[in-house]
């Protein structure tokens, strides 16, 4: 997979997590069943994808720093 595909996938998952949080919040405010569950799933999905994205970006930064050191 190219970096562009990975970025697009991560953006899609972030969007899904945000939509789940909004729907869960709406359901909770309206006292619909499973509102809290949807809200928690959205937050968990957002947290997991954030951790994955942060880890991926740290590796990318480290690789770029090594390339800069080699050029000097």
Biopython code that builds the backbone (N, CA, C, O; Angstrom):
import numpy as np
from Bio.PDB.StructureBuilder import StructureBuilder

atoms = [
    (1, "UNK", "N", (0.840, -1.188, 0.000)),
    (1, "UNK", "CA", (0.000, 0.000, 0.000)),
    (1, "UNK", "C", (0.880, 1.245, 0.000)),
    (1, "UNK", "O", (1.916, 1.305, 0.663)),
    (2, "UNK", "N", (0.444, 2.205, -0.745)),
    (2, "UNK", "CA", (1.194, 3.450, -0.767)),
    (2, "UNK", "C", (0.782, 4.318, 0.417)),
    (2, "UNK", "O", (-0.229, 4.078, 1.078)),
    (3, "UNK", "N", (1.590, 5.318, 0.653)),
    (3, "UNK", "CA", (1.323, 6.227, 1.772)),
    (3, "UNK", "C", (0.001, 6.963, 1.574)),
    (3, "UNK", "O", (-0.712, 7.248, 2.536)),
    (4, "UNK", "N", (-0.314, 7.266, 0.321)),
    (4, "UNK", "CA", (-1.562, 7.969, 0.031)),
    (4, "UNK", "C", (-2.771, 7.099, 0.382)),
    (4, "UNK", "O", (-3.759, 7.595, 0.924)),
    (5, "UNK", "N", (-2.692, 5.811, 0.074)),
    (5, "UNK", "CA", (-3.789, 4.900, 0.398)),
    (5, "UNK", "C", (-3.963, 4.759, 1.909)),
    (5, "UNK", "O", (-5.084, 4.711, 2.414)),
    (6, "UNK", "N", (-2.851, 4.693, 2.611)),
    (6, "UNK", "CA", (-2.909, 4.571, 4.072)),
    (6, "UNK", "C", (-3.530, 5.822, 4.678)),
    (6, "UNK", "O", (-4.375, 5.732, 5.569)),
    (7, "UNK", "N", (-3.111, 6.993, 4.193)),
    (7, "UNK", "CA", (-3.680, 8.245, 4.703)),
    (7, "UNK", "C", (-5.181, 8.319, 4.446)),
    (7, "UNK", "O", (-5.943, 8.753, 5.309)),
    (8, "UNK", "N", (-5.598, 7.897, 3.270)),
    (8, "UNK", "CA", (-7.022, 7.909, 2.941)),
    (8, "UNK", "C", (-7.793, 6.959, 3.855)),
    (8, "UNK", "O", (-8.874, 7.297, 4.336)),
    (9, "UNK", "N", (-7.243, 5.786, 4.090)),
    (9, "UNK", "CA", (-7.892, 4.822, 4.982)),
    (9, "UNK", "C", (-8.020, 5.348, 6.397)),
    (9, "UNK", "O", (-9.054, 5.174, 7.042)),
    (10, "UNK", "N", (-6.971, 5.989, 6.877)),
    (10, "UNK", "CA", (-7.007, 6.543, 8.230)),
    (10, "UNK", "C", (-8.031, 7.671, 8.320)),
    (10, "UNK", "O", (-8.751, 7.776, 9.313)),
    (11, "UNK", "N", (-8.100, 8.508, 7.297)),
    (11, "UNK", "CA", (-9.097, 9.584, 7.290)),
    (11, "UNK", "C", (-10.512, 9.019, 7.315)),
    (11, "UNK", "O", (-11.384, 9.550, 8.003)),
    (12, "UNK", "N", (-10.738, 7.951, 6.571)),
    (12, "UNK", "CA", (-12.066, 7.328, 6.548)),
    (12, "UNK", "C", (-12.420, 6.772, 7.924)),
    (12, "UNK", "O", (-13.546, 6.939, 8.395)),
    (13, "UNK", "N", (-11.465, 6.117, 8.562)),
    (13, "UNK", "CA", (-11.733, 5.543, 9.882)),
    (13, "UNK", "C", (-11.964, 6.648, 10.914)),
    (13, "UNK", "O", (-12.831, 6.513, 11.778)),
    (14, "UNK", "N", (-11.193, 7.744, 10.834)),
    (14, "UNK", "CA", (-11.435, 8.888, 11.722)),
    (14, "UNK", "C", (-12.855, 9.426, 11.529)),
    (14, "UNK", "O", (-13.542, 9.751, 12.497)),
    (15, "UNK", "N", (-13.282, 9.514, 10.278)),
    (15, "UNK", "CA", (-14.620, 10.021, 9.979)),
    (15, "UNK", "C", (-15.693, 9.099, 10.541)),
    (15, "UNK", "O", (-16.683, 9.564, 11.106)),
    (16, "UNK", "N", (-15.500, 7.802, 10.387)),
    (16, "UNK", "CA", (-16.458, 6.837, 10.935)),
    (16, "UNK", "C", (-16.536, 6.972, 12.450)),
    (16, "UNK", "O", (-17.625, 6.943, 13.023)),
    (17, "UNK", "N", (-15.385, 7.118, 13.096)),
    (17, "UNK", "CA", (-15.363, 7.272, 14.552)),
    (17, "UNK", "C", (-16.107, 8.538, 14.971)),
    (17, "UNK", "O", (-16.869, 8.524, 15.937)),
    (18, "UNK", "N", (-15.885, 9.628, 14.244)),
    (18, "UNK", "CA", (-16.562, 10.885, 14.579)),
    (18, "UNK", "C", (-18.073, 10.764, 14.395)),
    (18, "UNK", "O", (-18.844, 11.265, 15.214)),
    (19, "UNK", "N", (-18.489, 10.106, 13.332)),
    (19, "UNK", "CA", (-19.923, 9.920, 13.092)),
    (19, "UNK", "C", (-20.537, 9.057, 14.192)),
    (19, "UNK", "O", (-21.635, 9.344, 14.669)),
    (20, "UNK", "N", (-19.836, 8.011, 14.589)),
    (20, "UNK", "CA", (-20.343, 7.161, 15.671)),
    (20, "UNK", "C", (-20.480, 7.944, 16.974)),
    (20, "UNK", "O", (-21.454, 7.769, 17.707)),
    (21, "UNK", "N", (-19.520, 8.796, 17.257)),
    (21, "UNK", "CA", (-19.598, 9.608, 18.475)),
    (21, "UNK", "C", (-20.802, 10.546, 18.407)),
    (21, "UNK", "O", (-21.541, 10.684, 19.381)),
    (22, "UNK", "N", (-20.994, 11.181, 17.271)),
    (22, "UNK", "CA", (-22.138, 12.095, 17.134)),
    (22, "UNK", "C", (-23.471, 11.363, 17.238)),
    (22, "UNK", "O", (-24.390, 11.829, 17.913)),
    (23, "UNK", "N", (-23.574, 10.228, 16.574)),
    (23, "UNK", "CA", (-24.813, 9.448, 16.647)),
    (23, "UNK", "C", (-25.042, 8.952, 18.072)),
    (23, "UNK", "O", (-26.160, 9.003, 18.585)),
    (24, "UNK", "N", (-23.977, 8.474, 18.704)),
    (24, "UNK", "CA", (-24.096, 8.005, 20.083)),
    (24, "UNK", "C", (-24.517, 9.117, 21.028)),
    (24, "UNK", "O", (-25.327, 8.899, 21.929)),
    (25, "UNK", "N", (-23.968, 10.307, 20.826)),
    (25, "UNK", "CA", (-24.350, 11.447, 21.667)),
    (25, "UNK", "C", (-25.816, 11.810, 21.442)),
    (25, "UNK", "O", (-26.549, 12.078, 22.395)),
    (26, "UNK", "N", (-26.236, 11.818, 20.187)),
    (26, "UNK", "CA", (-27.636, 12.117, 19.885)),
    (26, "UNK", "C", (-28.564, 11.078, 20.508)),
    (26, "UNK", "O", (-29.574, 11.426, 21.121)),
    (27, "UNK", "N", (-28.219, 9.810, 20.349)),
    (27, "UNK", "CA", (-29.042, 8.748, 20.923)),
    (27, "UNK", "C", (-29.096, 8.856, 22.442)),
    (27, "UNK", "O", (-30.139, 8.613, 23.049)),
    (28, "UNK", "N", (-27.976, 9.219, 23.052)),
    (28, "UNK", "CA", (-27.941, 9.347, 24.510)),
    (28, "UNK", "C", (-28.809, 10.519, 24.967)),
    (28, "UNK", "O", (-29.547, 10.406, 25.946)),
    (29, "UNK", "N", (-28.718, 11.630, 24.264)),
    (29, "UNK", "CA", (-29.537, 12.794, 24.625)),
    (29, "UNK", "C", (-31.024, 12.477, 24.488)),
    (29, "UNK", "O", (-31.841, 12.914, 25.299)),
    (30, "UNK", "N", (-31.364, 11.713, 23.454)),
    (30, "UNK", "CA", (-32.766, 11.362, 23.209)),
    (30, "UNK", "C", (-33.222, 10.145, 24.020)),
    (30, "UNK", "O", (-34.379, 9.734, 23.930)),
    (31, "UNK", "N", (-32.320, 9.580, 24.803)),
    (31, "UNK", "CA", (-32.600, 8.410, 25.648)),
    (31, "UNK", "C", (-33.003, 7.184, 24.834)),
    (31, "UNK", "O", (-33.818, 6.373, 25.274)),
    (32, "UNK", "N", (-32.420, 7.061, 23.637)),
    (32, "UNK", "CA", (-32.635, 5.852, 22.847)),
    (32, "UNK", "C", (-31.749, 4.748, 23.401)),
    (32, "UNK", "O", (-30.738, 5.000, 24.056)),
    (33, "UNK", "N", (-32.158, 3.523, 23.122)),
    (33, "UNK", "CA", (-31.358, 2.406, 23.617)),
    (33, "UNK", "C", (-30.037, 2.329, 22.841)),
    (33, "UNK", "O", (-29.960, 2.727, 21.679)),
    (34, "UNK", "N", (-29.033, 1.824, 23.490)),
    (34, "UNK", "CA", (-27.697, 1.614, 22.921)),
    (34, "UNK", "C", (-26.960, 2.902, 22.557)),
    (34, "UNK", "O", (-25.958, 2.845, 21.844)),
    (35, "UNK", "N", (-27.416, 4.031, 23.016)),
    (35, "UNK", "CA", (-26.720, 5.285, 22.730)),
    (35, "UNK", "C", (-25.336, 5.317, 23.343)),
    (35, "UNK", "O", (-24.370, 5.737, 22.706)),
    (36, "UNK", "N", (-25.248, 4.872, 24.579)),
    (36, "UNK", "CA", (-23.952, 4.850, 25.268)),
    (36, "UNK", "C", (-22.997, 3.885, 24.571)),
    (36, "UNK", "O", (-21.808, 4.172, 24.434)),
    (37, "UNK", "N", (-23.514, 2.749, 24.136)),
    (37, "UNK", "CA", (-22.667, 1.759, 23.460)),
    (37, "UNK", "C", (-22.075, 2.333, 22.174)),
    (37, "UNK", "O", (-20.885, 2.163, 21.907)),
    (38, "UNK", "N", (-22.891, 3.000, 21.391)),
    (38, "UNK", "CA", (-22.411, 3.596, 20.145)),
    (38, "UNK", "C", (-21.381, 4.678, 20.447)),
    (38, "UNK", "O", (-20.366, 4.790, 19.760)),
    (39, "UNK", "N", (-21.646, 5.461, 21.465)),
    (39, "UNK", "CA", (-20.723, 6.522, 21.864)),
    (39, "UNK", "C", (-19.370, 5.944, 22.281)),
    (39, "UNK", "O", (-18.323, 6.444, 21.869)),
    (40, "UNK", "N", (-19.397, 4.906, 23.086)),
    (40, "UNK", "CA", (-18.156, 4.277, 23.553)),
    (40, "UNK", "C", (-17.397, 3.644, 22.389)),
    (40, "UNK", "O", (-16.174, 3.758, 22.314)),
    (41, "UNK", "N", (-18.107, 2.983, 21.490)),
    (41, "UNK", "CA", (-17.451, 2.374, 20.327)),
    (41, "UNK", "C", (-16.777, 3.452, 19.476)),
    (41, "UNK", "O", (-15.659, 3.259, 18.998)),
    (42, "UNK", "N", (-17.447, 4.569, 19.291)),
    (42, "UNK", "CA", (-16.862, 5.671, 18.526)),
    (42, "UNK", "C", (-15.602, 6.211, 19.174)),
    (42, "UNK", "O", (-14.602, 6.452, 18.498)),
    (43, "UNK", "N", (-15.651, 6.404, 20.496)),
    (43, "UNK", "CA", (-14.466, 6.893, 21.203)),
    (43, "UNK", "C", (-13.327, 5.879, 21.153)),
    (43, "UNK", "O", (-12.168, 6.249, 20.963)),
    (44, "UNK", "N", (-13.654, 4.610, 21.323)),
    (44, "UNK", "CA", (-12.617, 3.577, 21.286)),
    (44, "UNK", "C", (-11.984, 3.486, 19.900)),
    (44, "UNK", "O", (-10.763, 3.384, 19.779)),
    (45, "UNK", "N", (-12.804, 3.523, 18.867)),
    (45, "UNK", "CA", (-12.285, 3.474, 17.503)),
    (45, "UNK", "C", (-11.383, 4.674, 17.233)),
    (45, "UNK", "O", (-10.317, 4.533, 16.635)),
    (46, "UNK", "N", (-11.809, 5.844, 17.670)),
    (46, "UNK", "CA", (-10.989, 7.041, 17.496)),
    (46, "UNK", "C", (-9.668, 6.948, 18.240)),
    (46, "UNK", "O", (-8.629, 7.362, 17.726)),
    (47, "UNK", "N", (-9.709, 6.406, 19.443)),
    (47, "UNK", "CA", (-8.484, 6.263, 20.236)),
    (47, "UNK", "C", (-7.515, 5.277, 19.600)),
    (47, "UNK", "O", (-6.313, 5.533, 19.526)),
    (48, "UNK", "N", (-8.041, 4.157, 19.145)),
    (48, "UNK", "CA", (-7.181, 3.135, 18.536)),
    (48, "UNK", "C", (-6.551, 3.660, 17.251)),
    (48, "UNK", "O", (-5.349, 3.501, 17.041)),
    (49, "UNK", "N", (-7.345, 4.277, 16.400)),
    (49, "UNK", "CA", (-6.794, 4.764, 15.132)),
    (49, "UNK", "C", (-5.829, 5.918, 15.375)),
    (49, "UNK", "O", (-4.872, 6.093, 14.620)),
    (50, "UNK", "N", (-6.068, 6.697, 16.411)),
    (50, "UNK", "CA", (-5.138, 7.772, 16.754)),
    (50, "UNK", "C", (-3.794, 7.198, 17.195)),
    (50, "UNK", "O", (-2.742, 7.708, 16.808)),
    (51, "UNK", "N", (-3.826, 6.152, 17.995)),
    (51, "UNK", "CA", (-2.581, 5.514, 18.444)),
    (51, "UNK", "C", (-1.831, 4.901, 17.265)),
    (51, "UNK", "O", (-0.609, 5.016, 17.175)),
    (52, "UNK", "N", (-2.555, 4.258, 16.370)),
    (52, "UNK", "CA", (-1.930, 3.649, 15.189)),
    (52, "UNK", "C", (-1.319, 4.729, 14.303)),
    (52, "UNK", "O", (-0.194, 4.584, 13.823)),
    (53, "UNK", "N", (-2.056, 5.799, 14.090)),
    (53, "UNK", "CA", (-1.571, 6.883, 13.237)),
    (53, "UNK", "C", (-0.348, 7.561, 13.853)),
    (53, "UNK", "O", (0.607, 7.879, 13.143)),
    (54, "UNK", "N", (-0.371, 7.780, 15.151)),
    (54, "UNK", "CA", (0.768, 8.397, 15.832)),
    (54, "UNK", "C", (2.007, 7.521, 15.719)),
    (54, "UNK", "O", (3.103, 8.013, 15.451)),
    (55, "UNK", "N", (1.830, 6.235, 15.922)),
    (55, "UNK", "CA", (2.951, 5.304, 15.808)),
    (55, "UNK", "C", (3.522, 5.308, 14.391)),
    (55, "UNK", "O", (4.738, 5.317, 14.202)),
    (56, "UNK", "N", (2.643, 5.301, 13.411)),
    (56, "UNK", "CA", (3.072, 5.307, 12.008)),
    (56, "UNK", "C", (3.838, 6.586, 11.677)),
    (56, "UNK", "O", (4.860, 6.545, 10.993)),
    (57, "UNK", "N", (3.341, 7.711, 12.164)),
    (57, "UNK", "CA", (4.004, 8.980, 11.884)),
    (57, "UNK", "C", (5.347, 9.092, 12.600)),
    (57, "UNK", "O", (6.289, 9.673, 12.060)),
    (58, "UNK", "N", (5.444, 8.540, 13.813)),
    (58, "UNK", "CA", (6.730, 8.552, 14.522)),
    (58, "UNK", "C", (7.779, 7.762, 13.752)),
    (58, "UNK", "O", (8.931, 8.184, 13.650)),
    (59, "UNK", "N", (7.376, 6.610, 13.208)),
    (59, "UNK", "CA", (8.307, 5.809, 12.413)),
    (59, "UNK", "C", (8.744, 6.567, 11.165)),
    (59, "UNK", "O", (9.910, 6.519, 10.775)),
    (60, "UNK", "N", (7.804, 7.259, 10.551)),
    (60, "UNK", "CA", (8.116, 8.020, 9.345)),
    (60, "UNK", "C", (9.080, 9.166, 9.659)),
    (60, "UNK", "O", (10.010, 9.423, 8.895)),
    (61, "UNK", "N", (8.858, 9.849, 10.774)),
    (61, "UNK", "CA", (9.745, 10.941, 11.185)),
    (61, "UNK", "C", (11.149, 10.413, 11.469)),
    (61, "UNK", "O", (12.142, 11.018, 11.065)),
    (62, "UNK", "N", (11.219, 9.289, 12.161)),
    (62, "UNK", "CA", (12.520, 8.702, 12.478)),
    (62, "UNK", "C", (13.272, 8.339, 11.195)),
    (62, "UNK", "O", (14.477, 8.565, 11.091)),
    (63, "UNK", "N", (12.558, 7.779, 10.231)),
    (63, "UNK", "CA", (13.175, 7.412, 8.956)),
    (63, "UNK", "C", (13.692, 8.657, 8.228)),
    (63, "UNK", "O", (14.792, 8.643, 7.674)),
    (64, "UNK", "N", (12.909, 9.717, 8.231)),
    (64, "UNK", "CA", (13.330, 10.951, 7.568)),
    (64, "UNK", "C", (14.527, 11.586, 8.270)),
    (64, "UNK", "O", (15.418, 12.123, 7.613)),
    (65, "UNK", "N", (14.551, 11.528, 9.599)),
    (65, "UNK", "CA", (15.698, 12.063, 10.338)),
    (65, "UNK", "C", (16.971, 11.289, 10.007)),
    (65, "UNK", "O", (18.042, 11.880, 9.876)),
    (66, "UNK", "N", (16.856, 9.972, 9.871)),
    (66, "UNK", "CA", (18.019, 9.161, 9.514)),
    (66, "UNK", "C", (18.506, 9.500, 8.109)),
    (66, "UNK", "O", (19.712, 9.536, 7.861)),
    (67, "UNK", "N", (17.580, 9.747, 7.194)),
    (67, "UNK", "CA", (17.968, 10.127, 5.833)),
    (67, "UNK", "C", (18.701, 11.466, 5.825)),
    (67, "UNK", "O", (19.658, 11.649, 5.073)),
    (68, "UNK", "N", (18.255, 12.393, 6.656)),
    (68, "UNK", "CA", (18.912, 13.700, 6.737)),
    (68, "UNK", "C", (20.324, 13.545, 7.291)),
    (68, "UNK", "O", (21.256, 14.180, 6.798)),
    (69, "UNK", "N", (20.490, 12.707, 8.312)),
    (69, "UNK", "CA", (21.817, 12.488, 8.894)),
    (69, "UNK", "C", (22.765, 11.859, 7.883)),
    (69, "UNK", "O", (23.953, 12.180, 7.860)),
    (70, "UNK", "N", (22.247, 10.966, 7.048)),
    (70, "UNK", "CA", (23.092, 10.302, 6.053)),
    (70, "UNK", "C", (23.529, 11.271, 4.958)),
    (70, "UNK", "O", (24.608, 11.108, 4.387)),
    (71, "UNK", "N", (22.721, 12.259, 4.663)),
    (71, "UNK", "CA", (23.065, 13.227, 3.620)),
    (71, "UNK", "C", (24.161, 14.186, 4.072)),
    (71, "UNK", "O", (24.879, 14.737, 3.238)),
    (72, "UNK", "N", (24.296, 14.390, 5.370)),
    (72, "UNK", "CA", (25.298, 15.338, 5.881)),
    (72, "UNK", "C", (26.651, 14.772, 5.837)),
    (72, "UNK", "O", (27.610, 15.435, 6.230)),
]
sb = StructureBuilder()
sb.init_structure("model")
sb.init_model(0)
sb.init_chain("A")
sb.init_seg("    ")
for serial, (resi, resn, name, xyz) in enumerate(atoms, 1):
    if name == "N":
        sb.init_residue(resn, " ", resi, " ")
    sb.init_atom(name, np.array(xyz, "f"), 0.0, 1.0, " ", f" {name:<3s}", serial, name[0])
structure = sb.get_structure()
